[in-house]
Amino acid sequence: MIDFTNCKRLFGKAYSGANGKKIGIEYRGEPYMLKFPPSGKEKPTELSYTNGCISEHLGSSIFNLIGIPAQETILGFYTLDGKEKIVCACKDFTVGGKRLLDFCSIKNTVLESDSNGTGTELAEIEDALQLQHFIDPVQLTEHFWNMFVVDALLGNFDRHNGNWGFLIDAIEQNAEIAPIFDCGSCLLPQADEKVMRSVFQNEDQLNARIYQFPTSAIKIRDRKVNYYDFLMNANHPGCNDALQRIVPRVDMDAIDLLIDETEILTDLQKDFYKTYIDARFQKILLPAYEQVESQEPNLQM
């Protein structure tokens, strides 16, 4: 595994966000943001630090496997005060003069709406997707729903307006959708060994983490969306289209291989992540996809 301890610190690089410390480093001549695991002491688990860095790496890698461009990530170690911590190096994609604008900032530019940038009400988000003037609305709407479906697979509970967005090139006067980033809230990052074992031993424990929580950060009438209920209701054509695009791309063998080849994981962690992702695929995405597919002939009549 890579030791990032002695990598050169980059002057002038600082990163916002609440989930753990972050520093800018140079690795093999390229800029990376090095993410440290946030403390796990806020909740009564056996973890002194959460598995957020592991979630970051696996989540981003799975987005890439499915064909949605995501930030390149590398797991490694960093020694601080004599303690070795698992960290995640996230390649800086704001190069060549490009600047990241999160969707929160973009949403604030929509003068026709009374909502603020941070609001995650689905109706407000859908309005902003159509009214923003940076990216073709059709392309952006597809991206949003693609991201939502993969987040449902990964159990992401914190995809808010501040952790996805656009890359702006002020010189060329153009914009593009930024690679997916900030996946540290996927895959139950606060699950300790006790929780992981309970998922194997008790199907009710697994089902609770499939059908009940985690929920999405997106809201409908001020209530966070339950992934299973929302996808099974099939009330949003954009989401239904994304299911038809994404589900056929999910290769569980490739995801299992990714997890097995992640050397830093214990056997228990590998089994847990493979079981959890496969369960979410089989019990959420696949039934929702089959339901949409079964309705498709009727929609075309």
C-alpha positions in Angstrom: 0.0 0.0 0.0 1.1 3.5 -0.7 2.5 5.7 2.1 1.6 9.3 1.5 3.2 10.7 4.6 6.2 12.3 2.9 4.5 13.6 -0.2 5.0 17.2 -0.9 2.3 19.5 0.4 0.9 21.9 -2.2 0.8 25.5 -1.2 -2.5 27.3 -1.6 -4.6 24.2 -1.8 -7.4 24.0 0.9 -10.7 22.2 0.8 -14.0 22.8 2.5 -16.4 20.1 3.7 -17.3 18.6 7.0 -16.2 15.0 6.6 -12.6 14.8 7.8 -9.4 16.7 7.3 -8.1 17.4 3.8 -4.7 18.5 2.4 -3.3 19.1 -1.0 -0.3 16.9 -2.0 1.7 16.0 -5.0 1.9 12.4 -5.9 3.9 11.2 -9.0 4.0 14.8 -10.2 0.3 15.3 -10.1 -2.0 17.1 -7.6 -4.2 15.2 -5.3 -6.5 16.0 -2.4 -5.7 13.7 0.5 -8.7 12.9 2.6 -8.4 11.7 6.2 -11.1 9.6 7.9 -13.6 11.6 10.0 -13.9 10.6 13.6 -16.4 7.8 14.4 -16.8 8.9 18.0 -20.1 10.7 17.3 -22.0 7.4 17.3 -21.6 4.4 19.7 -19.6 2.0 17.5 -16.3 0.2 17.9 -14.7 2.5 15.3 -12.4 5.3 16.4 -12.5 6.5 12.8 -15.1 5.8 10.2 -14.6 3.9 7.0 -15.3 7.0 4.9 -12.0 6.8 3.0 -12.8 3.2 2.0 -16.3 4.3 1.0 -14.8 7.2 -1.0 -12.5 4.9 -3.0 -15.0 2.1 -3.6 -17.9 4.5 -4.4 -15.8 6.5 -7.0 -14.4 3.3 -8.5 -17.9 1.7 -8.9 -19.2 4.9 -10.6 -16.3 4.5 -13.1 -17.0 0.8 -13.6 -20.6 1.7 -14.5 -19.4 4.2 -17.0 -20.1 7.5 -15.2 -16.8 9.5 -14.9 -15.7 9.9 -11.4 -12.7 11.2 -9.6 -9.6 8.9 -9.6 -8.9 7.7 -6.1 -6.1 5.8 -4.4 -6.2 4.2 -0.9 -3.1 4.4 1.2 -1.7 5.3 4.6 -0.5 8.5 6.4 1.3 8.5 9.7 0.4 11.4 12.0 1.5 11.6 15.6 2.9 8.1 15.4 -0.5 6.7 14.3 -1.0 5.2 10.9 -4.4 6.1 9.3 -6.1 4.9 6.1 -6.4 7.8 3.7 -7.8 8.4 0.3 -6.0 10.4 -2.4 -8.4 12.0 -4.8 -6.9 13.3 -8.0 -7.5 17.0 -8.5 -9.6 17.5 -11.7 -9.5 21.3 -11.5 -6.4 21.6 -13.7 -5.7 23.6 -16.8 -7.4 26.7 -15.3 -10.7 25.0 -14.7 -12.8 25.8 -11.7 -15.3 23.7 -9.8 -18.7 25.2 -9.2 -21.0 23.0 -7.1 -24.7 22.6 -8.0 -25.5 24.7 -4.9 -23.8 27.7 -6.6 -25.4 27.0 -9.9 -28.9 26.7 -8.3 -28.4 30.2 -6.8 -28.0 31.6 -10.3 -31.6 30.6 -11.2 -33.3 34.0 -10.8 -36.7 32.6 -11.8 -36.8 30.5 -8.6 -37.4 31.6 -5.0 -35.5 28.6 -3.6 -32.0 28.8 -2.2 -29.0 26.9 -3.4 -28.8 24.4 -0.5 -32.4 23.3 -0.7 -32.8 19.6 -1.8 -36.5 19.5 -2.5 -36.8 17.5 -5.7 -39.2 19.9 -7.4 -36.7 22.8 -6.8 -33.8 20.7 -8.2 -35.7 19.7 -11.3 -36.6 23.4 -11.9 -32.9 24.4 -11.6 -31.8 21.6 -13.9 -34.0 23.1 -16.6 -33.4 26.8 -15.9 -29.6 26.9 -15.3 -27.6 28.2 -18.3 -24.3 26.3 -18.0 -25.0 22.8 -19.4 -27.6 21.5 -21.8 -30.6 20.8 -19.6 -31.3 17.4 -21.2 -27.7 16.3 -20.6 -27.7 17.6 -17.1 -31.0 15.9 -16.2 -29.7 12.6 -17.5 -26.6 13.0 -15.4 -28.5 13.9 -12.3 -30.8 10.8 -12.5 -27.8 8.5 -13.5 -26.1 9.7 -10.3 -29.2 9.2 -8.2 -29.6 5.5 -9.4 -26.0 4.7 -8.7 -26.2 6.4 -5.3 -29.2 4.2 -4.6 -27.0 1.1 -5.4 -24.3 2.4 -3.0 -26.6 3.7 -0.3 -25.4 7.3 -0.4 -27.1 9.3 2.3 -25.5 12.7 1.6 -25.5 13.6 -2.1 -26.5 17.2 -1.5 -26.1 20.2 -3.8 -22.6 20.9 -2.6 -20.9 17.7 -3.7 -21.6 17.5 -7.4 -21.3 20.2 -10.0 -19.6 21.6 -13.1 -16.1 22.5 -14.3 -16.0 26.0 -15.6 -13.3 27.3 -18.0 -13.5 31.0 -17.8 -11.0 31.6 -20.6 -12.8 29.3 -23.1 -16.2 30.4 -21.7 -17.6 26.9 -21.5 -18.7 24.4 -18.9 -18.7 20.6 -18.5 -20.1 18.2 -15.9 -17.5 17.5 -13.2 -16.5 13.9 -12.5 -18.4 12.4 -9.6 -16.7 13.2 -6.3 -17.3 13.0 -2.5 -18.6 9.4 -2.2 -17.5 9.0 1.5 -21.2 8.7 2.6 -21.7 5.5 0.6 -21.6 1.9 1.8 -22.4 2.5 5.5 -19.1 4.2 6.5 -19.9 3.9 10.2 -20.4 0.2 10.1 -18.0 -1.5 12.5 -17.3 -5.3 12.7 -20.3 -5.9 14.9 -22.6 -4.4 12.3 -20.9 -6.2 9.5 -21.3 -9.5 11.2 -25.0 -8.8 12.0 -25.7 -8.3 8.3 -24.5 -11.8 7.6 -26.2 -13.4 10.5 -29.6 -11.7 10.5 -31.5 -11.0 7.3 -33.7 -8.5 9.1 -30.6 -6.5 9.8 -29.6 -6.5 6.2 -33.2 -5.7 5.0 -33.4 -2.7 7.4 -30.3 -1.3 5.6 -31.9 -1.9 2.3 -35.5 -0.9 2.6 -35.5 1.5 5.5 -32.1 3.3 5.6 -30.0 5.0 4.5 -32.3 7.5 2.7 -31.3 10.0 0.0 -30.5 13.6 0.9 -33.1 14.6 -1.7 -36.5 15.5 -0.3 -40.1 15.4 -1.3 -42.4 17.7 0.7 -39.6 18.1 3.3 -39.1 14.3 3.8 -36.0 12.5 2.7 -36.6 10.1 -0.2 -36.6 6.4 0.6 -34.7 4.8 -2.3 -36.7 1.7 -2.6 -40.1 3.4 -2.4 -39.2 6.1 -4.8 -37.7 3.8 -7.5 -40.6 1.3 -7.2 -43.2 4.0 -7.5 -41.7 4.8 -10.9 -43.4 8.3 -11.0 -40.5 10.2 -12.5 -39.8 9.5 -16.2 -36.2 10.8 -15.9 -35.5 8.4 -13.2 -37.1 5.5 -15.0 -35.0 6.3 -18.1 -31.9 6.3 -15.9 -32.8 2.9 -14.5 -33.0 1.5 -18.0 -29.5 3.1 -18.8 -27.7 2.1 -15.6 -29.0 -1.3 -14.5 -27.7 -3.2 -17.6 -24.3 -1.6 -17.0 -24.0 -3.0 -13.4 -21.5 -5.8 -13.5 -21.5 -7.4 -10.1 -18.5 -9.7 -11.1 -16.4 -6.6 -11.9 -17.5 -4.9 -8.6 -16.7 -8.1 -6.6 -13.2 -8.2 -8.3 -12.6 -4.5 -7.4 -13.4 -5.3 -3.8 -11.3 -8.4 -3.7 -8.3 -6.6 -5.2 -8.5 -3.8 -2.6 -5.7 -5.0 -0.4 -6.3 -2.8 2.5 -9.7 -4.5 3.3 -10.0 -7.4 5.7 -11.8 -10.5 4.6 -14.8 -9.5 6.7 -15.0 -6.1 5.0 -14.7 -7.6 1.6 -17.6 -10.0 2.3 -19.6 -7.2 3.8 -19.2 -4.8 0.9 -20.0 -7.5 -1.7 -23.0 -8.7 0.2 -24.3 -5.2 0.8 -24.0 -4.0 -2.8 -25.4 -7.2 -4.3 -28.4 -7.0 -1.9 -29.1 -3.4 -2.9 -28.9 -4.4 -6.6 -31.1 -7.4 -6.2 -33.7 -5.9 -3.9 -33.8 -2.3 -5.1 -32.5 -1.6 -8.5 -33.4 -4.9 -10.3 -37.1 -4.9 -9.2 -37.5 -1.3 -10.1 -35.8 -1.8 -13.5 -38.1 -4.9 -14.2 -41.1 -2.9 -13.2 -40.2 0.0 -15.6 -39.4 -2.5 -18.4 -42.7 -4.2 -17.9 -44.6 -0.9 -18.2 -42.6 0.2 -21.3 -44.9 -1.3 -23.9 -47.9 0.4 -22.3 -46.1 3.7 -22.3 -45.5 3.4 -26.1 -49.1 2.6 -27.0 
